């Protein structure tokens, strides 16, 4: 299985839209957004997102020409955040997530950051374990997921070279 991970460009907008909507359907309690909200985004905004003309940069994992994973990196409030990570169920536990995280680490480093932060539900054991494997550590910072306030997210931080 040959996976390719690359930064999206404007021509990827439809793939980005489809995989983001798939992620929100598959794991609605894993993200700060909802399927209903994302489904209303205009095609032009998807083009802008894919073209990285917004506050976040997307990377997608491809198997041949099919997108099988997504991750975002956002520079906000003086830090680099990993957001919107998702791998299609049939491609999980095959190294796709690790490759996506590596792309975010590389981009953060290129942008001059020494660490990457994220927030994850401790109930999401698979994601937590993957993040720990890639060097993330839990810190004592918690927040509630806006659209599912019963879910508590904990912050993780990874130092990068």
C-alpha positions as CSV (number, residue, x, y, z in Angstrom):
1,X,0.0,0.0,0.0
2,X,1.7,3.2,-1.2
3,X,0.3,6.2,0.6
4,X,1.2,9.7,-0.5
5,X,0.7,12.7,1.8
6,X,0.8,16.2,0.5
7,X,-0.5,19.7,1.2
8,X,-3.8,20.4,-0.6
9,X,-4.1,22.9,-3.4
10,X,-7.2,24.5,-4.8
11,X,-7.8,21.7,-7.3
12,X,-8.2,19.4,-4.3
13,X,-11.3,21.2,-3.0
14,X,-13.8,18.5,-3.9
15,X,-11.7,15.8,-2.3
16,X,-11.2,17.9,0.7
17,X,-15.0,18.6,1.0
18,X,-15.8,14.9,0.6
19,X,-13.3,13.6,3.1
20,X,-14.1,16.3,5.7
21,X,-17.8,15.5,5.4
22,X,-17.0,11.8,5.7
23,X,-15.0,12.5,8.8
24,X,-17.8,14.4,10.4
25,X,-20.3,11.6,9.6
26,X,-18.0,8.9,10.9
27,X,-16.9,10.6,14.1
28,X,-19.2,13.5,15.0
29,X,-18.0,13.8,18.6
30,X,-14.3,14.0,17.6
31,X,-14.5,17.5,16.0
32,X,-15.4,21.0,16.9
33,X,-17.5,21.3,13.8
34,X,-20.6,19.4,12.7
35,X,-21.6,17.7,9.5
36,X,-24.7,20.1,9.3
37,X,-22.4,23.1,9.5
38,X,-19.8,21.9,7.1
39,X,-22.4,20.8,4.6
40,X,-23.4,24.5,4.2
41,X,-19.9,25.7,3.3
42,X,-19.9,27.1,-0.2
43,X,-17.8,25.6,-3.0
44,X,-15.7,28.8,-3.1
45,X,-14.9,28.5,0.6
46,X,-13.9,24.8,0.0
47,X,-11.6,26.1,-2.8
48,X,-10.1,28.7,-0.4
49,X,-9.6,26.0,2.3
50,X,-7.9,23.6,-0.1
51,X,-5.8,26.4,-1.5
52,X,-4.7,27.2,2.1
53,X,-5.9,30.8,1.9
54,X,-7.4,30.6,5.4
55,X,-6.0,30.3,8.8
56,X,-5.3,26.6,8.4
57,X,-3.3,24.4,6.1
58,X,-4.6,21.0,5.1
59,X,-2.8,17.8,4.1
60,X,-4.4,14.8,2.6
61,X,-3.3,11.2,2.4
62,X,-3.9,9.5,-0.9
63,X,-3.9,5.9,-2.0
64,X,-3.6,6.1,-5.8
65,X,-6.0,9.0,-6.5
66,X,-8.3,8.3,-3.6
67,X,-8.1,10.5,-0.5
68,X,-8.0,8.3,2.6
69,X,-6.9,10.7,5.4
70,X,-6.9,14.3,6.4
71,X,-5.1,16.6,8.8
72,X,-4.9,20.3,9.4
73,X,-2.4,22.6,10.9
74,X,-3.4,26.0,12.2
75,X,-1.2,28.8,13.4
76,X,-3.2,30.6,16.0
77,X,-2.4,32.6,19.2
78,X,1.3,32.1,18.7
79,X,1.2,28.3,18.5
80,X,0.8,25.6,15.9
81,X,-2.2,23.3,16.4
82,X,-2.9,20.0,14.9
83,X,-6.6,19.8,14.0
84,X,-9.1,17.8,12.0
85,X,-7.1,14.5,11.9
86,X,-9.1,11.7,10.4
87,X,-8.3,8.4,8.5
88,X,-10.9,6.4,6.7
89,X,-11.8,3.3,8.8
90,X,-10.5,0.8,6.2
91,X,-7.0,2.5,6.3
92,X,-6.5,2.9,10.0
93,X,-3.6,1.2,11.8
94,X,-1.7,1.1,8.6
95,X,0.6,4.0,9.2
96,X,-1.5,6.7,7.4
97,X,-2.0,8.7,10.6
98,X,1.7,8.7,11.4
99,X,2.4,10.0,7.9
100,X,-0.2,12.8,8.3
101,X,1.3,13.8,11.7
102,X,4.7,13.9,10.1
103,X,3.5,16.3,7.5
104,X,2.1,18.6,10.2
105,X,5.4,18.4,12.1
106,X,7.3,19.3,9.0
107,X,5.1,22.2,8.2
108,X,5.2,23.5,11.8
109,X,9.0,23.3,11.7
110,X,9.1,25.2,8.4
111,X,7.0,27.9,9.9
112,X,9.4,28.3,12.8
113,X,7.5,26.4,15.6
114,X,9.3,24.2,18.1
115,X,6.1,22.4,19.3
116,X,2.7,21.3,18.1
117,X,-0.4,21.2,20.3
118,X,-3.7,19.4,20.0
119,X,-6.8,18.6,22.0
120,X,-8.2,15.0,22.2
121,X,-10.8,13.2,24.2
122,X,-9.2,10.7,26.5
123,X,-12.0,8.4,25.6
124,X,-10.6,8.3,22.1
125,X,-8.0,5.7,23.0
126,X,-6.8,4.9,19.5
127,X,-6.0,8.6,18.7
128,X,-4.4,9.2,22.1
129,X,-2.1,6.2,21.7
130,X,-1.1,7.3,18.2
131,X,-0.4,10.8,19.4
132,X,1.7,9.5,22.3
133,X,3.6,7.3,19.9
134,X,4.4,10.4,17.8
135,X,5.8,12.2,20.9
136,X,2.8,14.0,22.2
137,X,2.3,14.2,26.0
138,X,-0.8,15.1,28.0
139,X,-0.7,18.4,29.9
140,X,-3.1,19.6,32.6
141,X,-5.4,21.7,30.3
142,X,-9.0,20.7,29.7
143,X,-11.8,22.1,27.6
144,X,-15.3,21.0,26.7
145,X,-16.2,20.3,23.0
146,X,-18.5,23.2,22.0
147,X,-21.1,21.1,20.1
148,X,-20.9,18.2,22.6
149,X,-20.3,19.8,26.0
150,X,-20.4,16.4,27.7
151,X,-17.1,15.5,26.1
152,X,-13.9,16.8,27.8
153,X,-10.8,17.3,25.6
154,X,-7.3,17.3,27.1
155,X,-4.4,19.2,25.6
156,X,-1.3,17.4,24.3
157,X,2.0,18.9,23.3
158,X,4.9,17.5,21.2
159,X,8.3,19.1,20.8
160,X,9.6,19.0,17.3
161,X,13.1,19.3,15.8
